[in-house]
């Protein structure tokens, strides 16, 4: 439940920040020159006026921008190439809301398998690294004050599958990129989605911290 859906209750509860989900397939359903977000400017301005920090979530692919591999068309082109549909979208949305929304989470839970209901990402870890890379560069170019979050990881999806944590695999991809250090590893904040076994949250966040520290990366973590 996001605060803009119940602003009075949010005020009474003392909510200090909220997340606004920008589903690309909704926001530009009619093509790259359209703009039909599910959350209005009035709702966002209401949140800002209430003193809440607004965090945008960028996710989804409209059919017109989807390639044969279910990735954004032109994803592997340079971020500022007009043929990179994801880069163009990220640049437009971060510029449009600059000053009102300066925190942006890139995608959501890419670690969840295709067989699961909550699956959102059809590409590989390398593909996701490129998604993050393009988003970071496009957003910073459009709004130098933007703070870019890694996608939220669940931890449990990888544990259940018996594989290395997605965050570790993603950061290893960045470490192999000769331009990553120059661009601060393409993120400012790490993000976690932990819904279950609350007694373990502290230790899991320490694990995420260790994954970064072992690679010489020191960033804050938000529990979202």
C-alpha positions in Angstrom: 0.0 0.0 0.0 1.6 3.2 -1.2 1.0 6.5 0.8 -0.5 8.4 -2.2 -3.5 5.9 -2.2 -4.3 6.9 1.4 -2.6 10.3 2.2 -4.6 11.1 5.4 -3.8 7.7 7.0 -0.2 8.1 5.9 0.1 11.4 7.6 -1.4 10.0 10.8 1.0 7.1 10.7 3.9 9.4 10.1 5.0 7.9 6.8 8.1 9.7 5.7 8.6 8.3 2.2 6.7 6.5 -0.5 7.3 4.6 -3.7 5.6 5.4 -7.0 5.6 2.6 -9.6 6.1 3.7 -13.2 5.1 0.7 -15.3 6.6 1.6 -18.7 3.9 -0.5 -20.5 1.3 1.8 -19.0 3.1 5.1 -19.1 3.9 4.8 -22.8 1.3 2.3 -23.9 0.6 4.1 -27.1 4.2 4.5 -28.2 7.3 6.5 -27.3 5.6 9.9 -27.8 2.8 9.2 -25.4 2.6 9.7 -21.6 -0.2 8.1 -19.6 1.2 7.2 -16.1 -1.0 5.6 -13.5 -0.1 8.2 -10.9 -1.0 11.8 -11.6 1.2 14.9 -11.1 -1.4 16.0 -8.5 -0.8 12.9 -6.5 3.0 13.2 -6.6 2.8 16.9 -5.7 0.5 16.0 -2.8 3.2 13.6 -1.5 5.9 16.2 -1.9 3.8 18.8 -0.1 3.2 16.4 2.7 7.0 16.2 3.2 7.4 12.7 2.1 10.4 11.6 0.0 9.1 10.1 -3.3 11.0 7.2 -4.8 10.2 6.1 -8.3 10.3 2.5 -9.5 11.0 1.9 -13.2 9.9 -1.4 -14.6 8.1 -3.1 -17.5 8.3 -3.2 -21.3 5.5 -2.0 -23.6 4.9 -4.4 -26.6 6.2 -1.8 -29.1 9.5 -1.7 -27.3 10.0 -5.4 -26.7 12.5 -7.3 -28.9 12.5 -11.0 -29.8 14.2 -11.9 -26.5 11.6 -10.0 -24.4 14.2 -7.3 -23.7 13.9 -3.6 -24.4 14.7 -2.9 -28.0 18.3 -1.6 -28.5 19.2 -2.4 -24.9 22.8 -3.1 -25.8 23.3 0.1 -27.7 24.9 3.1 -26.0 22.6 4.7 -23.4 22.2 7.9 -25.5 21.6 6.1 -28.8 18.1 7.0 -30.1 17.6 3.3 -30.8 18.0 2.3 -27.1 14.3 2.4 -26.1 15.1 1.8 -22.4 17.7 4.6 -22.3 15.3 7.0 -23.9 12.5 6.1 -21.5 14.7 6.5 -18.4 16.1 9.8 -19.6 12.6 11.2 -20.3 11.0 10.1 -17.0 13.9 11.2 -14.8 14.0 14.6 -16.5 10.2 15.0 -16.3 10.1 14.5 -12.5 13.5 16.1 -11.5 13.1 17.9 -8.3 10.0 16.0 -7.3 11.4 12.5 -7.7 15.2 12.2 -7.5 15.4 8.6 -6.2 14.8 5.9 -8.8 14.8 2.1 -8.2 15.6 0.2 -11.4 13.3 -2.8 -11.9 12.1 -5.2 -9.2 13.2 -8.6 -8.0 15.0 -9.9 -11.1 16.2 -12.8 -9.1 12.8 -14.5 -9.2 12.6 -17.5 -11.7 10.4 -17.6 -14.7 8.3 -20.3 -13.1 7.3 -18.1 -10.2 4.2 -15.8 -10.2 6.3 -12.8 -9.2 8.7 -13.2 -12.1 9.5 -9.9 -13.8 12.8 -10.2 -15.8 13.3 -12.5 -18.8 17.0 -11.7 -19.5 20.3 -13.0 -18.1 22.3 -11.4 -15.3 24.5 -9.8 -18.1 21.4 -8.4 -19.7 20.2 -7.0 -16.3 23.7 -5.4 -15.8 23.2 -3.6 -19.1 19.7 -2.5 -18.0 21.1 -1.0 -14.8 24.1 0.5 -16.7 21.9 2.2 -19.3 19.5 3.4 -16.6 22.3 4.9 -14.5 23.9 6.7 -17.3 20.7 8.0 -18.8 19.3 9.2 -15.5 22.4 10.9 -14.4 22.7 12.7 -17.7 19.0 13.8 -17.5 19.1 14.7 -13.8 22.6 15.0 -12.2 20.9 15.0 -8.8 19.3 11.6 -9.3 20.0 8.8 -6.8 19.9 5.4 -8.6 19.0 2.3 -6.6 19.8 -1.2 -7.6 16.7 -3.4 -8.1 15.5 -4.9 -4.9 16.6 -8.5 -4.4 14.6 -11.1 -2.4 17.5 -13.3 -1.1 15.1 -16.3 -0.7 14.7 -16.9 -4.4 18.4 -17.7 -4.8 18.5 -19.7 -1.5 15.6 -21.9 -2.7 17.3 -22.5 -6.0 20.7 -23.3 -4.4 22.6 -20.7 -6.3 24.9 -17.7 -5.6 23.1 -14.5 -4.6 21.9 -12.4 -7.6 23.6 -9.3 -6.1 26.9 -11.1 -6.1 26.6 -12.2 -9.7 25.5 -8.7 -10.8 28.3 -6.9 -9.0 30.8 -9.4 -10.5 29.6 -8.3 -13.9 30.2 -4.6 -13.0 33.6 -5.4 -11.6 34.6 -6.8 -15.1 33.5 -3.5 -16.7 36.5 -1.2 -17.2 34.3 1.8 -16.9 32.4 0.8 -13.8 34.7 2.6 -11.3 34.4 5.8 -13.2 30.6 5.5 -13.0 30.5 4.4 -9.3 29.5 0.9 -10.3 26.3 2.2 -11.8 24.3 2.6 -8.6 24.2 4.7 -5.5 22.0 2.6 -3.2 21.5 -1.2 -2.8 17.9 -2.4 -2.2 16.4 -5.4 -0.5 12.9 -6.9 -0.4 12.5 -9.1 2.7 9.0 -10.1 3.6 9.5 -13.3 5.6 11.2 -14.5 8.7 11.7 -11.0 10.2 14.1 -12.3 12.8 16.6 -13.0 10.0 16.4 -9.6 8.3 19.3 -8.1 10.2 21.6 -11.0 9.2 20.5 -10.9 5.6 21.2 -7.2 5.3 24.6 -7.9 6.8 25.1 -10.6 4.1 24.2 -8.1 1.4 26.6 -5.6 3.0 29.4 -8.3 3.0 28.7 -9.1 -0.7 29.5 -5.4 -1.5 32.4 -5.1 0.9 34.1 -8.2 -0.4 34.2 -6.5 -3.8 35.4 -3.2 -2.5 32.0 -1.5 -2.9 30.6 0.5 0.0 27.0 1.7 -0.5 23.9 2.1 1.8 21.2 -0.5 1.7 17.5 0.4 1.8 15.0 -2.2 3.1 12.0 -1.6 0.9 
